[in-house]
Amino acid sequence: MVFSSLLFLFRFLPAVLLVYFAAPRPLRNLVLLLFSLVFYAWGEPVYIVLMLVSILVSYTGGILVDRFQNQGRRGAAKAALIGSSVISLSLLGFFKYADFVIGTVNSVSGAGLALLKLSLPIGISFYTFQTMSYTIDVYRGEAKVQKNLISFGAYVTMFPQLIAGPIVQYKTIDEQLRTRKETAEQFALGIHRFMVGLGKKVLLANNAGMLWDTVSAMTHAELPVLTAWLGLAAYTFQIYFDFSAYSDMAIGLGHMFGFRFLENFNYPYVSKSITEFWRRWHISLGTWFREYVYIPLGGNRVVWWKHVRNILVVWLLTGIWHGASWNFILWGVYYGCLLLLEKYVFGRYLEKLPGVLRHIYCLFFVMLGWNLFVFDDMGRGISFLKALFGVYGQGIGNRETVYLLYNNAVLLVLLAVGCTQLPQRFGKWLCGKLRTHDALLTVLQNVFYVGVFVLSVAWLVDASYNPFLYFRF
């Protein structure tokens, strides 16, 4: 079940809201837990067991860590932490990476081992990191142990952010699980944020995705340069609007239930360096790796070669986290190398360039990174890369290029503007102009959100194309 579906919008969400607000406050975490399990089981009922095992492992690990800490048994507490983390990572590794390892062994040794062909449990990368961060923070003393299994289960399974993040650290919502108060203002804010995310997903990401699918399905050796770059630009827009839309909807749903999740995107495509880009893109993942891998390794407060090692380790793991395929590993190494080059080679020269040139530089390498990211088949990825740089000799463009540009001109403008702060600035400007006309401002806001909702639903009624890209991670 996805947020941008008629089933979710008109059945699941109204049902959970009705039961949640009808239930006494002490039972609301239980309501969230039960509905979240239904939400997850809708697509993968078998893997409910795997999720429940992950919950029990981390819950027990947190209890043991806290108990041993209080007894002054630091070594036992560390052993409990390691045991809990190893089990969680083993589950993730087995279900997500077993076939990749077997396939790699077969290709190197010719062993001919049979693949397990396990389907990937949806969201396992996200909830594994959440459960691990909990036990680590309890060990560090940065989070209080949660002795209520229902509340802990609600944290792990919470359907707004379960499938594709943002990765919510327990310490950021510990108090909210116990003492949150839902208000009409917060609920309205949640609806507004959800509607923005729904529009970004359905009206922008889906249409950008269809353009990308059209171009990527063409024979790469016959693609002119401009057509190839148009297709890659479409995917660049699609993955941003798809993933940021999910984060918007997750944050909006969180508001409806009284939670405040941290932001996950901050207009990454306005960045002027790769370093800045990764401070703005998938913020929750970057925060997780910084707090639980990069800083424990020493961060940047070490000699230069250890800092290089730390960056490469983090980005190798970032690539592996995204998927069991060599293109993801190379994608992670690619960004690790770019960040090191900015840090140690040309970063000081980059800062002296005009902002426009720095922005072009950043987008150029980000788009090349998406070319690595999108193709599981490395052969197809290389062939598309060749088309981007005119290796096949098909020229700059052709009639198909003009046709695609003409038919998608409005969409491309909306996508380009939508990934900047311009819409937000316009909204603030309009609110400033109408600050003395509260009634008119309220009407205009409601017309906007209702219009987005109606257009999105109209699109969904007839649409068969409605993927969520980060579901596979």
RORODO-492511 format. One record per residue (C-alpha): chain; residue number from 1; x, y, z negated. Coordinates in nm, 4 decimals, always signed. Layout:
N
{'A',NUM,{X,Y,Z}}
...
end
This chain:
473
{'A',1,{+0.0000,+0.0000,+0.0000}}
{'A',2,{+0.1352,+0.3422,+0.0935}}
{'A',3,{+0.0249,+0.6841,-0.0247}}
{'A',4,{-0.0539,+0.7928,+0.3296}}
{'A',5,{-0.3245,+0.5315,+0.3807}}
{'A',6,{-0.7005,+0.5520,+0.3668}}
{'A',7,{-0.7048,+0.2631,+0.1198}}
{'A',8,{-0.4914,+0.4564,-0.1271}}
{'A',9,{-0.6578,+0.7930,-0.0746}}
{'A',10,{-1.0204,+0.6826,-0.0972}}
{'A',11,{-1.0129,+0.3685,-0.3108}}
{'A',12,{-0.7060,+0.3116,-0.5245}}
{'A',13,{-0.6328,+0.6693,-0.6335}}
{'A',14,{-0.9944,+0.7612,-0.7264}}
{'A',15,{-1.0262,+0.4341,-0.9185}}
{'A',16,{-0.7081,+0.4799,-1.1220}}
{'A',17,{-0.7898,+0.8458,-1.1969}}
{'A',18,{-1.1407,+0.7562,-1.3114}}
{'A',19,{-1.0260,+0.4762,-1.5418}}
{'A',20,{-0.7218,+0.6693,-1.6658}}
{'A',21,{-0.9110,+0.9789,-1.7788}}
{'A',22,{-1.2017,+0.7733,-1.9150}}
{'A',23,{-0.9653,+0.5714,-2.1332}}
{'A',24,{-0.8691,+0.6888,-2.4835}}
{'A',25,{-0.5279,+0.8558,-2.4877}}
{'A',26,{-0.3515,+0.5652,-2.6681}}
{'A',27,{-0.4558,+0.3295,-2.3867}}
{'A',28,{-0.3477,+0.5436,-2.0917}}
{'A',29,{+0.0000,+0.3896,-2.0606}}
{'A',30,{-0.1680,+0.0490,-2.0439}}
{'A',31,{-0.3990,+0.1744,-1.7686}}
{'A',32,{-0.0981,+0.3009,-1.5743}}
{'A',33,{+0.0842,-0.0294,-1.6219}}
{'A',34,{-0.2081,-0.2427,-1.5041}}
{'A',35,{-0.2911,-0.0288,-1.2029}}
{'A',36,{+0.0782,-0.0048,-1.1105}}
{'A',37,{+0.1037,-0.3839,-1.1112}}
{'A',38,{-0.2036,-0.4009,-0.8864}}
{'A',39,{-0.0466,-0.1387,-0.6589}}
{'A',40,{+0.2736,-0.3434,-0.6293}}
{'A',41,{+0.0958,-0.6778,-0.5976}}
{'A',42,{-0.1140,-0.5473,-0.3088}}
{'A',43,{+0.1843,-0.5904,-0.0797}}
{'A',44,{+0.3955,-0.8507,-0.2603}}
{'A',45,{+0.2094,-1.0477,-0.5296}}
{'A',46,{+0.4866,-1.3087,-0.5557}}
{'A',47,{+0.7468,-1.0540,-0.6602}}
{'A',48,{+0.5404,-0.9319,-0.9540}}
{'A',49,{+0.7179,-1.2077,-1.1474}}
{'A',50,{+1.0571,-1.0671,-1.0486}}
{'A',51,{+0.9550,-0.7214,-1.1647}}
{'A',52,{+0.8238,-0.8525,-1.4961}}
{'A',53,{+1.1511,-1.0401,-1.5505}}
{'A',54,{+1.3451,-0.7176,-1.4854}}
{'A',55,{+1.1257,-0.5352,-1.7362}}
{'A',56,{+1.1730,-0.8007,-2.0048}}
{'A',57,{+1.5487,-0.8202,-1.9484}}
{'A',58,{+1.6004,-0.4446,-1.9859}}
{'A',59,{+1.3483,-0.4119,-2.2685}}
{'A',60,{+1.5222,-0.6888,-2.4632}}
{'A',61,{+1.8621,-0.5461,-2.3742}}
{'A',62,{+1.7640,-0.2065,-2.5121}}
{'A',63,{+1.6320,-0.3616,-2.8360}}
{'A',64,{+1.9521,-0.5616,-2.8862}}
{'A',65,{+2.1802,-0.2694,-2.8038}}
{'A',66,{+1.9989,-0.0472,-3.0533}}
{'A',67,{+1.9979,-0.3140,-3.3237}}
{'A',68,{+2.3691,-0.3895,-3.2885}}
{'A',69,{+2.4514,-0.0182,-3.2795}}
{'A',70,{+2.2635,+0.0360,-3.6058}}
{'A',71,{+2.4530,-0.2562,-3.7609}}
{'A',72,{+2.7833,-0.1045,-3.6544}}
{'A',73,{+2.8531,-0.3974,-3.4202}}
{'A',74,{+2.9800,-0.1982,-3.1253}}
{'A',75,{+3.1227,-0.5030,-2.9501}}
{'A',76,{+2.7946,-0.6927,-2.9690}}
{'A',77,{+2.6071,-0.3877,-2.8428}}
{'A',78,{+2.8430,-0.3646,-2.5465}}
{'A',79,{+2.7976,-0.7364,-2.4774}}
{'A',80,{+2.4188,-0.6917,-2.4785}}
{'A',81,{+2.4510,-0.3991,-2.2374}}
{'A',82,{+2.6779,-0.5947,-2.0039}}
{'A',83,{+2.4511,-0.8997,-2.0169}}
{'A',84,{+2.1415,-0.6958,-1.9343}}
{'A',85,{+2.3180,-0.5128,-1.6503}}
{'A',86,{+2.4641,-0.8316,-1.5036}}
{'A',87,{+2.1232,-0.9992,-1.4945}}
{'A',88,{+1.9615,-0.6946,-1.3321}}
{'A',89,{+2.2371,-0.6619,-1.0711}}
{'A',90,{+2.2316,-1.0364,-1.0067}}
{'A',91,{+1.8608,-1.0265,-0.9289}}
{'A',92,{+1.9148,-0.7313,-0.6981}}
{'A',93,{+2.2170,-0.8958,-0.5364}}
{'A',94,{+2.0481,-1.2312,-0.4815}}
{'A',95,{+1.7301,-1.1031,-0.3218}}
{'A',96,{+1.8824,-0.8153,-0.1265}}
{'A',97,{+2.2302,-0.9315,-0.0283}}
{'A',98,{+2.2389,-1.3139,-0.0287}}
{'A',99,{+2.1721,-1.3515,+0.3434}}
{'A',100,{+2.4175,-1.0728,+0.4259}}
{'A',101,{+2.6936,-1.2513,+0.2341}}
{'A',102,{+2.6052,-1.5885,+0.3885}}
{'A',103,{+2.5954,-1.4374,+0.7379}}
{'A',104,{+2.9320,-1.2681,+0.6844}}
{'A',105,{+3.0873,-1.5941,+0.5618}}
{'A',106,{+2.9447,-1.7764,+0.8629}}
{'A',107,{+3.0807,-1.5187,+1.1082}}
{'A',108,{+3.4280,-1.5261,+0.9521}}
{'A',109,{+3.4642,-1.8970,+0.8835}}
{'A',110,{+3.2104,-2.0563,+1.1154}}
{'A',111,{+3.0715,-2.2469,+0.8157}}
{'A',112,{+2.7167,-2.2563,+0.9542}}
{'A',113,{+2.5519,-2.2129,+0.6144}}
{'A',114,{+2.1741,-2.1850,+0.6269}}
{'A',115,{+2.0275,-1.8405,+0.5551}}
{'A',116,{+1.7837,-1.8158,+0.2645}}
{'A',117,{+1.5546,-1.5817,+0.4624}}
{'A',118,{+1.4169,-1.4174,+0.1505}}
{'A',119,{+1.1879,-1.1205,+0.2032}}
{'A',120,{+1.3165,-0.8063,+0.0344}}
{'A',121,{+1.1145,-0.7128,-0.2770}}
{'A',122,{+0.9836,-0.3609,-0.2139}}
{'A',123,{+1.1450,-0.0974,-0.4313}}
{'A',124,{+1.3868,-0.3354,-0.6041}}
{'A',125,{+1.6816,-0.0984,-0.5575}}
{'A',126,{+1.4894,+0.1823,-0.7246}}
{'A',127,{+1.3491,+0.0006,-1.0261}}
{'A',128,{+1.6743,-0.1881,-1.0860}}
{'A',129,{+1.8605,+0.1410,-1.1199}}
{'A',130,{+1.5897,+0.2735,-1.3511}}
{'A',131,{+1.6054,-0.0247,-1.5853}}
{'A',132,{+1.9857,-0.0186,-1.5908}}
{'A',133,{+1.9991,+0.3524,-1.6694}}
{'A',134,{+1.7703,+0.2899,-1.9672}}
{'A',135,{+1.9953,+0.0340,-2.1383}}
{'A',136,{+2.3069,+0.2380,-2.0585}}
{'A',137,{+2.1557,+0.5529,-2.2083}}
{'A',138,{+2.0457,+0.3637,-2.5208}}
{'A',139,{+2.4028,+0.2368,-2.5565}}
{'A',140,{+2.5406,+0.5880,-2.5146}}
{'A',141,{+2.2940,+0.7309,-2.7616}}
{'A',142,{+2.1388,+0.9518,-2.4935}}
{'A',143,{+1.7967,+0.7849,-2.5118}}
{'A',144,{+1.5907,+0.6403,-2.7944}}
{'A',145,{+1.5086,+0.2728,-2.7759}}
{'A',146,{+1.1535,+0.2012,-2.6585}}
{'A',147,{+0.9990,-0.0663,-2.8784}}
{'A',148,{+0.6569,-0.0494,-2.7162}}
{'A',149,{+0.6664,-0.2992,-2.4305}}
{'A',150,{+0.3585,-0.1485,-2.2639}}
{'A',151,{+0.5129,+0.1997,-2.2565}}
{'A',152,{+0.8388,+0.0632,-2.1210}}
{'A',153,{+0.6521,-0.1381,-1.8593}}
{'A',154,{+0.4576,+0.1728,-1.7590}}
{'A',155,{+0.7874,+0.3590,-1.7123}}
{'A',156,{+0.9342,+0.0915,-1.4847}}
{'A',157,{+0.6229,+0.0117,-1.2823}}
{'A',158,{+0.4709,+0.3608,-1.2600}}
{'A',159,{+0.3218,+0.3505,-0.9105}}
{'A',160,{+0.3895,+0.7139,-0.8087}}
{'A',161,{+0.7658,+0.6545,-0.7977}}
{'A',162,{+0.7936,+0.2745,-0.8017}}
{'A',163,{+0.8341,+0.2014,-0.4322}}
{'A',164,{+1.0687,+0.4715,-0.3058}}
{'A',165,{+1.1670,+0.6933,-0.5948}}
{'A',166,{+1.2661,+0.9439,-0.7019}}
{'A',167,{+1.4817,+0.7401,-0.9431}}
{'A',168,{+1.3438,+0.8493,-1.2794}}
{'A',169,{+1.5821,+0.8161,-1.5721}}
{'A',170,{+1.4125,+0.7067,-1.8914}}
{'A',171,{+1.5649,+0.9870,-2.0985}}
{'A',172,{+1.3905,+1.2464,-1.8789}}
{'A',173,{+1.0389,+1.1135,-1.9537}}
{'A',174,{+1.0839,+0.9451,-2.2926}}
{'A',175,{+0.8865,+1.2108,-2.4763}}
{'A',176,{+0.6297,+1.2345,-2.1978}}
{'A',177,{+0.5501,+0.8644,-2.2349}}
{'A',178,{+0.4612,+0.9282,-2.5984}}
{'A',179,{+0.3194,+1.2790,-2.6235}}
{'A',180,{+0.2253,+1.4115,-2.2792}}
{'A',181,{-0.0874,+1.6218,-2.2473}}
{'A',182,{-0.2720,+1.6382,-1.9180}}
{'A',183,{-0.4116,+1.9793,-1.8301}}
{'A',184,{-0.6375,+2.1124,-1.5561}}
{'A',185,{-0.3614,+2.3455,-1.4362}}
{'A',186,{-0.1100,+2.0633,-1.4124}}
{'A',187,{-0.3640,+1.8412,-1.2359}}
{'A',188,{-0.4318,+2.1157,-0.9796}}
{'A',189,{-0.0582,+2.1610,-0.9278}}
{'A',190,{-0.0316,+1.7877,-0.8705}}
{'A',191,{-0.3056,+1.7935,-0.6071}}
{'A',192,{-0.1365,+2.0814,-0.4254}}
{'A',193,{+0.2022,+1.9082,-0.4271}}
{'A',194,{+0.0484,+1.5806,-0.3136}}
{'A',195,{-0.1312,+1.7510,-0.0236}}
{'A',196,{+0.1923,+1.9135,+0.0923}}
{'A',197,{+0.3632,+1.5746,+0.0876}}
{'A',198,{+0.0739,+1.4076,+0.2692}}
{'A',199,{+0.0852,+1.6698,+0.5451}}
{'A',200,{+0.4638,+1.6422,+0.5787}}
{'A',201,{+0.4369,+1.2657,+0.6095}}
{'A',202,{+0.1367,+1.2260,+0.8372}}
{'A',203,{+0.1499,+1.5379,+1.0539}}
{'A',204,{+0.5265,+1.5887,+1.0801}}
{'A',205,{+0.7258,+1.2738,+0.9956}}
{'A',206,{+0.4995,+1.0354,+1.1865}}
{'A',207,{+0.5012,+1.2458,+1.5020}}
{'A',208,{+0.8773,+1.2924,+1.4832}}
{'A',209,{+0.9077,+0.9164,+1.4394}}
{'A',210,{+0.7066,+0.8473,+1.7529}}
{'A',211,{+0.9384,+1.0745,+1.9522}}
{'A',212,{+1.2411,+0.8926,+1.8115}}
{'A',213,{+1.0897,+0.5531,+1.8926}}
{'A',214,{+1.0255,+0.6670,+2.2493}}
{'A',215,{+1.3872,+0.7730,+2.3031}}
{'A',216,{+1.5537,+0.4856,+2.1151}}
{'A',217,{+1.3502,+0.2310,+2.3120}}
{'A',218,{+1.4958,+0.3578,+2.6404}}
{'A',219,{+1.7982,+0.1896,+2.7927}}
{'A',220,{+2.0851,+0.3697,+2.6210}}
{'A',221,{+2.3142,+0.3467,+2.9208}}
{'A',222,{+2.0581,+0.5481,+3.1198}}
{'A',223,{+2.0105,+0.8281,+2.8654}}
{'A',224,{+2.1233,+1.1809,+2.9543}}
{'A',225,{+2.3061,+1.3653,+2.6792}}
{'A',226,{+2.0208,+1.6026,+2.5944}}
{'A',227,{+1.7658,+1.3220,+2.5743}}
{'A',228,{+1.9876,+1.1271,+2.3354}}
{'A',229,{+2.0394,+1.4308,+2.1120}}
{'A',230,{+1.6658,+1.5072,+2.1244}}
{'A',231,{+1.5957,+1.1546,+2.0013}}
{'A',232,{+1.8532,+1.1778,+1.7240}}
{'A',233,{+1.7143,+1.5173,+1.6203}}
{'A',234,{+1.3695,+1.3566,+1.5990}}
{'A',235,{+1.5032,+1.0839,+1.3689}}
{'A',236,{+1.6896,+1.3471,+1.1639}}
{'A',237,{+1.3590,+1.5254,+1.1086}}
{'A',238,{+1.1658,+1.2022,+1.0557}}
{'A',239,{+1.3799,+1.0643,+0.7748}}
{'A',240,{+1.3791,+1.3983,+0.5922}}
{'A',241,{+1.0066,+1.4630,+0.6179}}
{'A',242,{+0.9265,+1.0965,+0.5504}}
{'A',243,{+1.1370,+1.0619,+0.2368}}
{'A',244,{+1.0870,+1.4126,+0.0992}}
{'A',245,{+0.7132,+1.3730,+0.1593}}
{'A',246,{+0.7116,+1.0576,-0.0523}}
{'A',247,{+0.8981,+1.2459,-0.3256}}
{'A',248,{+0.6487,+1.5334,-0.3017}}
{'A',249,{+0.3555,+1.2952,-0.3337}}
{'A',250,{+0.5234,+1.1079,-0.6206}}
{'A',251,{+0.5898,+1.4334,-0.8070}}
{'A',252,{+0.2332,+1.5474,-0.7380}}
{'A',253,{+0.0868,+1.2217,-0.8662}}
{'A',254,{+0.3101,+1.2488,-1.1705}}
{'A',255,{+0.1610,+1.5905,-1.2452}}
{'A',256,{-0.1900,+1.4454,-1.2203}}
{'A',257,{-0.1044,+1.1951,-1.4949}}
{'A',258,{+0.0796,+1.4471,-1.7114}}
{'A',259,{+0.4375,+1.3645,-1.6072}}
{'A',260,{+0.7011,+1.6005,-1.4747}}
{'A',261,{+0.9457,+1.4227,-1.2461}}
{'A',262,{+1.2637,+1.5991,-1.1402}}
{'A',263,{+1.3016,+1.7286,-0.7857}}
{'A',264,{+1.4600,+1.4958,-0.5311}}
{'A',265,{+1.5229,+1.7311,-0.2362}}
{'A',266,{+1.6298,+2.0925,-0.2100}}
{'A',267,{+1.6204,+2.1839,+0.1601}}
{'A',268,{+1.9273,+1.9755,+0.2545}}
{'A',269,{+1.9277,+2.0805,+0.6211}}
{'A',270,{+2.0140,+2.4396,+0.5333}}
{'A',271,{+2.3493,+2.3212,+0.3955}}
{'A',272,{+2.6791,+2.4593,+0.5216}}
{'A',273,{+2.8987,+2.1680,+0.4176}}
{'A',274,{+2.8679,+1.7948,+0.3612}}
{'A',275,{+2.9369,+1.8516,-0.0073}}
{'A',276,{+2.6419,+2.0900,-0.0282}}
{'A',277,{+2.4244,+1.8529,+0.1728}}
{'A',278,{+2.4685,+1.5772,-0.0830}}
{'A',279,{+2.3838,+1.8114,-0.3662}}
{'A',280,{+2.0510,+1.8715,-0.1957}}
{'A',281,{+1.9626,+1.5288,-0.0482}}
{'A',282,{+1.8200,+1.2439,-0.2600}}
{'A',283,{+1.9223,+1.4248,-0.5768}}
{'A',284,{+1.8098,+1.1461,-0.8105}}
{'A',285,{+2.0373,+0.8901,-0.6412}}
{'A',286,{+2.3341,+1.1269,-0.6450}}
{'A',287,{+2.2697,+1.1999,-1.0132}}
{'A',288,{+2.2553,+0.8275,-1.0929}}
{'A',289,{+2.5872,+0.7493,-0.9259}}
{'A',290,{+2.7506,+1.0562,-1.0793}}
{'A',291,{+2.6409,+0.9710,-1.4349}}
{'A',292,{+2.6863,+0.5947,-1.4279}}
{'A',293,{+2.9746,+0.5363,-1.1841}}
{'A',294,{+3.1681,+0.8501,-1.0889}}
{'A',295,{+3.2126,+1.0083,-1.4337}}
{'A',296,{+3.2876,+0.6765,-1.6122}}
{'A',297,{+3.5624,+0.6186,-1.3535}}
{'A',298,{+3.7110,+0.9550,-1.4467}}
{'A',299,{+3.5342,+1.1851,-1.1997}}
{'A',300,{+3.7656,+1.4555,-1.0691}}
{'A',301,{+3.9580,+1.4929,-1.3955}}
{'A',302,{+4.2221,+1.2438,-1.2873}}
{'A',303,{+4.5251,+1.2416,-1.0602}}
{'A',304,{+4.4422,+1.2903,-0.6933}}
{'A',305,{+4.4716,+0.9272,-0.5857}}
{'A',306,{+4.2320,+0.8140,-0.8584}}
{'A',307,{+3.9902,+1.0857,-0.7524}}
{'A',308,{+4.0106,+0.9532,-0.3953}}
{'A',309,{+3.9434,+0.6044,-0.5303}}
{'A',310,{+3.6455,+0.7279,-0.7331}}
{'A',311,{+3.4869,+0.9006,-0.4328}}
{'A',312,{+3.5354,+0.5975,-0.2089}}
{'A',313,{+3.3973,+0.3575,-0.4714}}
{'A',314,{+3.0866,+0.5715,-0.5236}}
{'A',315,{+3.0193,+0.6042,-0.1522}}
{'A',316,{+3.0871,+0.2406,-0.0770}}
{'A',317,{+2.8306,+0.1528,-0.3439}}
{'A',318,{+2.5928,+0.4170,-0.2063}}
{'A',319,{+2.6093,+0.2534,+0.1345}}
{'A',320,{+2.5613,-0.0950,-0.0105}}
{'A',321,{+2.2675,+0.0268,-0.2197}}
{'A',322,{+2.0848,+0.1377,+0.0935}}
{'A',323,{+2.0883,-0.1990,+0.2613}}
{'A',324,{+2.2476,-0.5349,+0.3326}}
{'A',325,{+2.4036,-0.4475,+0.6662}}
{'A',326,{+2.7436,-0.3312,+0.7870}}
{'A',327,{+2.6035,-0.0089,+0.9266}}
{'A',328,{+2.5035,+0.1026,+0.5756}}
{'A',329,{+2.8485,+0.0188,+0.4393}}
{'A',330,{+3.0129,+0.2149,+0.7208}}
{'A',331,{+2.7668,+0.4992,+0.6627}}
{'A',332,{+2.8721,+0.5182,+0.2989}}
{'A',333,{+3.2435,+0.5091,+0.3864}}
{'A',334,{+3.1812,+0.7725,+0.6550}}
{'A',335,{+3.0438,+1.0167,+0.3988}}
{'A',336,{+3.3111,+0.9311,+0.1452}}
{'A',337,{+3.5791,+1.0184,+0.4002}}
{'A',338,{+3.4037,+1.3410,+0.5044}}
{'A',339,{+3.3767,+1.4547,+0.1430}}
{'A',340,{+3.7446,+1.3792,+0.0827}}
{'A',341,{+3.8433,+1.5690,+0.3973}}
{'A',342,{+3.6427,+1.8689,+0.2794}}
{'A',343,{+3.8004,+1.8474,-0.0638}}
{'A',344,{+4.1648,+1.7961,+0.0321}}
{'A',345,{+4.2127,+1.8951,+0.3965}}
{'A',346,{+3.9928,+2.1587,+0.5593}}
{'A',347,{+3.7473,+2.2697,+0.2918}}
{'A',348,{+3.9273,+2.5986,+0.2231}}
{'A',349,{+3.9349,+2.6760,+0.5957}}
{'A',350,{+3.5679,+2.5846,+0.6331}}
{'A',351,{+3.4704,+2.8443,+0.3734}}
{'A',352,{+3.6260,+3.1194,+0.5865}}
{'A',353,{+3.4062,+3.0427,+0.8892}}
{'A',354,{+3.0824,+3.2334,+0.9575}}
{'A',355,{+2.7779,+3.0752,+0.7956}}
{'A',356,{+2.6234,+2.9807,+1.1309}}
{'A',357,{+2.9302,+2.7809,+1.2350}}
{'A',358,{+2.9443,+2.6058,+0.8981}}
{'A',359,{+2.5765,+2.5181,+0.9314}}
{'A',360,{+2.6306,+2.3760,+1.2826}}
{'A',361,{+2.9298,+2.1761,+1.1567}}
{'A',362,{+2.7236,+2.0268,+0.8737}}
{'A',363,{+2.4240,+1.9331,+1.0894}}
{'A',364,{+2.6495,+1.7839,+1.3562}}
{'A',365,{+2.8098,+1.5378,+1.1157}}
{'A',366,{+2.4852,+1.4692,+0.9322}}
{'A',367,{+2.3195,+1.3737,+1.2609}}
{'A',368,{+2.6114,+1.1478,+1.3534}}
{'A',369,{+2.5666,+0.9896,+1.0122}}
{'A',370,{+2.2015,+0.9192,+1.0881}}
{'A',371,{+2.3108,+0.7457,+1.4075}}
{'A',372,{+2.5107,+0.5062,+1.1888}}
{'A',373,{+2.2247,+0.4745,+0.9426}}
{'A',374,{+1.9384,+0.3959,+1.1768}}
{'A',375,{+2.0831,+0.1065,+1.3802}}
{'A',376,{+2.1175,-0.2245,+1.1960}}
{'A',377,{+2.2515,-0.3616,+1.5244}}
{'A',378,{+2.5978,-0.2095,+1.5490}}
{'A',379,{+2.6063,-0.2742,+1.9239}}
{'A',380,{+2.2987,-0.0595,+1.9794}}
{'A',381,{+2.4366,+0.2062,+1.7474}}
{'A',382,{+2.7579,+0.2282,+1.9477}}
{'A',383,{+2.5722,+0.2384,+2.2771}}
{'A',384,{+2.3537,+0.5253,+2.1520}}
{'A',385,{+2.6646,+0.7065,+2.0275}}
{'A',386,{+2.8115,+0.6786,+2.3760}}
{'A',387,{+2.4951,+0.8298,+2.5221}}
{'A',388,{+2.5231,+1.1221,+2.2790}}
{'A',389,{+2.8635,+1.2123,+2.4234}}
{'A',390,{+2.7875,+1.1401,+2.7882}}
{'A',391,{+3.0117,+0.8347,+2.8195}}
{'A',392,{+2.7667,+0.6711,+3.0596}}
{'A',393,{+2.7817,+0.9654,+3.2982}}
{'A',394,{+2.4068,+1.0300,+3.3120}}
{'A',395,{+2.4452,+1.4071,+3.3013}}
{'A',396,{+2.2972,+1.6629,+3.0654}}
{'A',397,{+1.9303,+1.6000,+3.1333}}
{'A',398,{+1.6669,+1.4842,+3.3808}}
{'A',399,{+1.2938,+1.5090,+3.4429}}
{'A',400,{+1.2223,+1.2833,+3.1445}}
{'A',401,{+1.4171,+1.5224,+2.9222}}
{'A',402,{+1.2106,+1.8190,+3.0419}}
{'A',403,{+0.8898,+1.6199,+2.9913}}
{'A',404,{+0.9816,+1.5250,+2.6335}}
{'A',405,{+1.0863,+1.8809,+2.5481}}
{'A',406,{+0.7705,+2.0295,+2.6989}}
{'A',407,{+0.5350,+1.7899,+2.5230}}
{'A',408,{+0.7077,+1.8168,+2.1863}}
{'A',409,{+0.8071,+2.1857,+2.1842}}
{'A',410,{+0.5512,+2.2907,+1.9218}}
{'A',411,{+0.6301,+1.9881,+1.7054}}
{'A',412,{+1.0044,+2.0589,+1.7187}}
{'A',413,{+0.9518,+2.4212,+1.6166}}
{'A',414,{+0.7308,+2.3143,+1.3237}}
{'A',415,{+0.9891,+2.0571,+1.2171}}
{'A',416,{+1.2765,+2.3044,+1.2392}}
{'A',417,{+1.0913,+2.5701,+1.0410}}
{'A',418,{+0.9446,+2.3204,+0.7951}}
{'A',419,{+1.2808,+2.1978,+0.6698}}
{'A',420,{+1.3863,+2.5510,+0.5681}}
{'A',421,{+1.2709,+2.7824,+0.2897}}
{'A',422,{+1.0737,+2.9963,+0.5371}}
{'A',423,{+0.7296,+2.8448,+0.4617}}
{'A',424,{+0.7905,+2.8802,+0.0873}}
{'A',425,{+0.9073,+3.2406,+0.1282}}
{'A',426,{+0.6056,+3.3210,+0.3422}}
{'A',427,{+0.3779,+3.1733,+0.0777}}
{'A',428,{+0.5404,+3.3820,-0.1953}}
{'A',429,{+0.5184,+3.6928,+0.0222}}
{'A',430,{+0.1499,+3.6318,+0.0879}}
{'A',431,{+0.0815,+3.5709,-0.2813}}
{'A',432,{+0.2595,+3.8973,-0.3590}}
{'A',433,{+0.0470,+4.0856,-0.1083}}
{'A',434,{-0.2739,+3.9381,-0.2482}}
{'A',435,{-0.1817,+3.9478,-0.6166}}
{'A',436,{-0.4644,+4.1944,-0.6824}}
{'A',437,{-0.7157,+3.9794,-0.4933}}
{'A',438,{-0.7173,+3.6580,-0.6947}}
{'A',439,{-1.0429,+3.5278,-0.5502}}
{'A',440,{-0.9283,+3.5701,-0.1905}}
{'A',441,{-0.5932,+3.4123,-0.2683}}
{'A',442,{-0.7613,+3.1116,-0.4300}}
{'A',443,{-0.9901,+3.0674,-0.1305}}
{'A',444,{-0.6993,+3.0835,+0.1154}}
{'A',445,{-0.4968,+2.8324,-0.0855}}
{'A',446,{-0.7858,+2.5886,-0.1065}}
{'A',447,{-0.8615,+2.6271,+0.2644}}
{'A',448,{-0.4975,+2.5465,+0.3397}}
{'A',449,{-0.4839,+2.2335,+0.1218}}
{'A',450,{-0.8244,+2.1075,+0.2350}}
{'A',451,{-0.7252,+2.1723,+0.5965}}
{'A',452,{-0.4049,+1.9707,+0.5548}}
{'A',453,{-0.6019,+1.6886,+0.3951}}
{'A',454,{-0.8702,+1.6832,+0.6662}}
{'A',455,{-0.6136,+1.6886,+0.9480}}
{'A',456,{-0.4116,+1.4134,+0.7795}}
{'A',457,{-0.7158,+1.1917,+0.7299}}
{'A',458,{-0.8267,+1.2525,+1.0888}}
{'A',459,{-0.4827,+1.1455,+1.2080}}
{'A',460,{-0.4866,+0.8355,+0.9862}}
{'A',461,{-0.8291,+0.7211,+1.1060}}
{'A',462,{-0.6998,+0.6491,+1.4563}}
{'A',463,{-0.3272,+0.6069,+1.3919}}
{'A',464,{-0.1486,+0.2732,+1.3921}}
{'A',465,{+0.1956,+0.4300,+1.3364}}
{'A',466,{+0.2439,+0.5032,+0.9655}}
{'A',467,{+0.5725,+0.3638,+0.8292}}
{'A',468,{+0.7601,+0.4696,+0.5177}}
{'A',469,{+1.1280,+0.4449,+0.6037}}
{'A',470,{+1.2637,+0.4082,+0.2511}}
{'A',471,{+1.0394,+0.1107,+0.1716}}
{'A',472,{+1.3153,-0.1141,+0.3082}}
{'A',473,{+1.5656,+0.0069,+0.0500}}
end
